[in-house]
């Protein structure tokens, strides 16, 4: 990385160049979607080596994001590392799968500093612990005691129903309207978590 | 708010103290906070404190139909909501293989650039206020309102437009609208010399911003900086040109850069971008009347719409930098996963913490506004 970095395209056949580069790492499957979007499916233990290679030799200096997807039926988390090369003008998305339990993986903060933010976010929202990450602590959900809320098994509507009392909105002026056949669209007794329905249960 | 969240992180020595800068503070953009540790008036450590604007957009979107989410997406970032709509719509279009009609693409460019102008005017106003100059603030907000009038006429909404939908845009331009846009651009351009005199070349602003919050290009690349903040370090990277979308590759515009990397340079880049956006909108006004066609591609019944399984990473250049959406579908009626990467998730956390370290307390607001961070992009 230097101050002389260029944004001119240096290699027109990106897919071929990338395939050549990837021969240095085992456990990587390359999928060329179109020129500026390349997908790599990576064995989880090969990812740090791959990112080191992409960042060092491949000029992919920009970590755009790390996304987490909860594939609950497969009992796996998918972590997607989106890296961009200013010189090649290509976005490479490296996909790995890790088991949901124990939900631990290695931090890539040493390779890409922005990873610190995304790893903390995934830790808070999915409960995935990144070993070696500097900020495995709460940032957004500092007052949250519940389970990681972005996990698929977390049903936010049920959680609200279990933790809050719903109140029927039935002021006098509404009663007058209802007497004339009008009213609000969802009647209190039809609301999913109305106090009345809860009491009946 | 629990008290334990506001206890000192460390027991400071007697000559150090901690200050909570926000979450309700005129020097902070939005509801956001910095926990600042000071020695005298020098910042020894700054720790970003987010979460005040967390509304769980990503979770909510998994529970709503693809089309229903259009009402949610612009609400993530108030000052510049249009790119959110575009990025989400682009991702859905790619998953469905929808071809957006050419006229719709030009209309989208019109909306994006007007939104960029409005967002930059808003930022100039807020930034000027951090140096005690309130006139530019009133001017910036008032001139942004002129652009919002155009949005109201085009989309029905002043701030949240919900104009982009997967496949195109909701409405074509009303009669006489392009003429009114042209007049507004003339007005905004005529205001630029006034802004220069009052704000950009004002010695108060220059003295307060030159050399403050300096970021080298190497630091910027390491910290994931994008947008005007990156271009202020001398790297001419812009998603519109380098990862083109819509019809930006058919438009003639420059990528303004500066080299100093400080608060002053960042503001000058935005000042130059304002002019470039006016230039782009003028090209749209010239070309649009000759571009026929529908304004959206046909989509299935949106209330019974199963988007094919797949994933797409959509990127656009918002006024603050690279805005990306990672959208995953499992073939269902709702998104399986949406992940929003706002540019401010870098600028308002690691970059802000880095730049504030060693700065003087009175410069913290200056640094924050010069980064043009939008805290809701961090919290989502």
Interface residues (C-beta under 8 A of the other chain):
Chain A: X1 X2 X3 X5 X7 X36 X37 X61 X62 X63 X64 X65 X67 X68 X69 X70 X80 X82 X84 X86 X89 X91 X93 X112 X113 X114 X116 X117 X125 X139 X140 X141 X142 X143 X149 X150 X156 X157
Chain B: X1 X2 X5 X48 X50 X51 X54 X56 X58 X59 X63 X216 X217 X218 X221 X222 X223 X224 X226 X234 X235 X236 X237 X242 X243 X311 X313 X315 X322 X324 X326 X328 X336 X337 X339 X341 X345 X346 X349 X350 X378 X379
